[in-house]
């Protein structure tokens, strides 16, 4: 893909399918730096530039996720999601199998969507109670 971008091509043959190249896109490889067995092969590592990330803004990520799902009151609901995640992270056990980060936020936003009202523009009231009941 990088060669196709460098040569100015508009399409790329990817495993037998012709794929249109969007020049506004970017490719990222993410890893969890806390895990010891985390290893990117050298031939892949040379194609990417290392970038250090800070802690994600969970409220903004939740807001954008909920907006993309059609919630009219995404900002208010995302603040509730972020504060709930912070409470879980601070008050619940710090065992390694509990993860209250980005994956948890996206799972909860998906669960809110599944449990929400059937209207196209969903309201924020009563949704968090339904969406947070099963912690899976």
Buried (B, 14 or more C-beta within 10 A) or exposed (E): EEEBBEEEEEEBEEEEEEEEBEEEEEEEEEEEEEEEEEEEEEEEEEEEEEEEEEEEEBBEBBBBBBBEBEBBBBBEBBBBBBEBBEEBBEEEEEEEEEEBEBEBBEBBBEBBBEBBEEEEEBEBEEBBEBBBEEEE
